[in-house]
């Protein structure tokens, strides 16, 4: 059974055959996969997407893989699985000292790599649930959608964008931040500031109506944004937080 909101993996390797292999194998095993051949391509993808884990070849052509690994850990606190050569023990030791979560040596078994990825993701998820949680939230995922808070864009699982206004993004983010909780119109107005100075509760109703048309399978029978009569609204689906 395909996961509704699969983890998003970024493969960084200058070998086109390895990128293709991992995109096909990991993608066929329930993960979303993006690929980059260089640190520049990696940075562009990280700016646009909420990535859960990076698979990094430490021997990128003409680049310092250790510096890239260090930057990923310091700036984004992303879990990293390293790809190293079978004889490069010094690289593995240094990479682990820099904070990489695991490593696989080339040539590798895609099945083994998948198992290691799942172990790291599970461990990361468990640690994220422990207080205090001081890390910045990068995205929310729900029902095959992903709201990236950095880019303020909503995408479907297949990568298609859903065009939202600024007010719609703010309101959706406010709802996703408090799933399964009833929020009054006043709370939503405060959180989303939909119409600046035009603060009246029916402004929220208008934006909710527009959001439902864009994300609900059937806007007349909402699955996500549920009305609590006389009070406000509640987001009634599971929400995954991406740090």
PyMOL commands that set and color helices and strands:
alter all, ss='L'
color gray80, all
select helices_A, chain A and resi 16-27+39-48+65-76+89-97+110-128+166-176+185-192+201-215+219-221
alter helices_A, ss='H'
color red, helices_A
select strands_A, chain A and resi 8-12+32-36+53-57+79-85+102-106+139-142+145-148+153-156+161-162+182-184+225-228+232-235+240-242
alter strands_A, ss='S'
color yellow, strands_A
deselect
rebuild
show_as cartoon
